[in-house]
Amino acid sequence: MKKAISILFFSFILQGFSCYAQAPYESGAGIIAGFMNGLSYKTFAIGNKVALQTDLGVKFEAHDSSQFWTVDINPNIMFQHRISISNLYWFLGVGTSVGYAFTDNLKSGKFGVNVIGGIEYKFNIPLSIQLDYRPGYGLLFSKHSSESYFDWGLNLSFRYTF
């Protein structure tokens, strides 16, 4: 499994360097709303089809008998490709999240890994809108205990592009 993820990761990188297509924009900054609420930044600095996206925000988690708030930073690397000749793009990638979780009586660290996929539309003005789905695996840890859980989110992002 580890080898397959490494091959997938490096194939995204190599395809980004070898593509002749133009990236929809150089960078974008804005907001993310949905299961995560906060700030979002995306750049195509690596290549025309490889994007780096970082989101910083809060989200409410409810798993089994526990409910908690998290503050996360979630960097993702994604392969992005234009659909036909429109300004619509699909993307697929992997990421991680690091942060803190808060309950009524417990504070703990949080670490997670995720897959990200979705669509993005780049308007003819400096604006893009993105819809993504992020299934993943999360781990809460503190001095006293640890808990793992299936983590997922559906988000909508609006970014000013430049």
C-alpha positions in Angstrom: 0.0 0.0 0.0 2.8 2.4 0.9 4.5 1.7 -2.4 1.3 2.3 -4.4 0.8 5.7 -2.7 4.4 6.6 -3.5 4.0 5.7 -7.1 0.7 7.6 -7.3 2.3 10.7 -5.7 5.4 10.7 -8.0 3.3 10.1 -11.1 1.2 13.2 -10.2 4.5 15.2 -9.9 6.0 13.9 -13.1 2.8 14.6 -15.1 2.7 18.1 -13.8 6.2 18.8 -15.1 5.6 17.1 -18.4 2.3 18.8 -19.4 2.0 21.6 -21.9 -1.4 22.8 -20.8 -1.7 26.1 -19.0 -2.7 26.2 -15.3 -6.1 28.0 -14.8 -4.3 30.6 -12.6 -1.0 30.9 -10.7 -2.4 31.2 -7.1 -5.7 31.8 -5.3 -6.7 32.8 -1.8 -10.1 32.8 -0.2 -12.5 30.9 2.1 -13.6 27.4 2.6 -17.0 26.4 4.0 -18.7 23.1 4.7 -17.4 20.5 7.0 -14.3 22.7 7.4 -14.7 26.5 7.8 -11.7 28.8 7.4 -9.1 30.1 4.9 -7.9 28.4 1.7 -4.8 28.9 -0.5 -4.1 27.1 -3.7 -1.1 27.4 -6.1 0.2 25.8 -9.2 3.9 26.7 -8.4 5.1 23.1 -9.0 3.6 22.6 -12.4 0.7 23.4 -14.8 -1.3 20.4 -13.7 -0.1 19.9 -10.1 -1.6 22.1 -7.4 -0.7 22.6 -3.8 -3.7 23.5 -1.6 -3.6 24.4 2.1 -6.7 25.0 4.2 -6.7 26.3 7.8 -9.9 26.1 9.7 -12.2 24.7 12.3 -14.7 21.8 12.0 -17.1 20.0 14.3 -16.6 16.2 14.5 -19.2 13.7 15.8 -18.0 10.1 15.9 -19.7 7.3 17.8 -20.1 8.6 21.3 -17.7 11.5 21.1 -18.2 15.0 19.8 -15.5 17.6 19.5 -14.2 20.7 17.6 -10.9 20.6 15.8 -8.6 23.3 14.5 -6.7 21.9 11.5 -4.2 22.8 8.9 -4.8 20.6 5.8 -2.2 20.6 3.0 -2.9 18.6 -0.1 -1.1 17.9 -3.4 -3.4 17.4 -6.4 -3.3 16.5 -10.0 -5.8 18.8 -11.8 -7.0 18.5 -15.4 -9.3 20.6 -17.6 -12.6 19.0 -18.7 -13.0 19.5 -22.5 -12.5 23.1 -23.5 -14.5 24.7 -20.7 -13.2 26.4 -17.5 -14.2 23.4 -15.5 -11.5 21.2 -14.0 -11.4 17.9 -12.1 -8.8 17.1 -9.5 -7.5 14.2 -7.4 -4.9 14.2 -4.7 -3.7 13.3 -1.2 -3.1 15.3 1.9 -2.7 15.3 5.6 -4.1 17.3 8.5 -2.5 18.4 11.8 -4.2 20.2 14.6 -5.9 20.2 18.0 -9.2 18.8 19.1 -11.3 20.2 21.9 -14.1 18.7 24.0 -15.7 19.9 27.2 -13.0 18.3 29.4 -10.2 17.2 27.0 -7.7 18.8 24.7 -5.8 16.5 22.4 -3.6 16.6 19.3 -5.0 15.5 15.9 -3.3 13.9 12.9 -4.9 12.6 9.8 -4.4 11.5 6.2 -6.9 12.1 3.4 -7.7 11.7 -0.3 -9.2 14.8 -2.0 -11.2 14.9 -5.2 -13.6 17.2 -6.8 -14.2 19.9 -9.4 -13.2 23.5 -9.8 -14.6 26.2 -12.1 -12.4 29.2 -13.0 -14.5 32.2 -14.0 -13.4 34.8 -16.6 -12.9 37.2 -13.7 -10.3 36.6 -11.0 -12.5 34.1 -9.1 -12.7 30.3 -8.8 -15.1 28.1 -7.0 -14.3 24.5 -5.9 -16.3 21.6 -4.6 -14.4 18.8 -3.0 -14.8 15.6 -1.0 -12.2 14.4 1.5 -12.4 10.9 2.9 -9.6 10.1 5.4 -8.5 8.6 8.6 -8.0 10.6 11.8 -6.2 10.0 15.1 -6.7 11.9 18.3 -4.0 11.6 20.9 -3.3 12.9 24.4 -1.3 11.8 27.5 -4.2 9.7 28.6 -5.7 8.1 25.5 -5.9 7.9 21.8 -8.8 7.4 19.4 -8.9 6.7 15.7 -11.9 7.4 13.4 -13.0 7.7 9.8 -12.8 11.4 8.9 -14.5 13.0 5.9 -15.7 16.3 4.6 -17.6 18.0 1.8 -16.4 21.6 1.2 -17.0 24.5 -1.0 -14.2 27.0 -1.6 -14.2 30.5 -3.1 -10.9 32.0 -4.1 -9.6 35.3 -5.5 -7.1 34.2 -8.2 -4.0 36.1 -9.2 
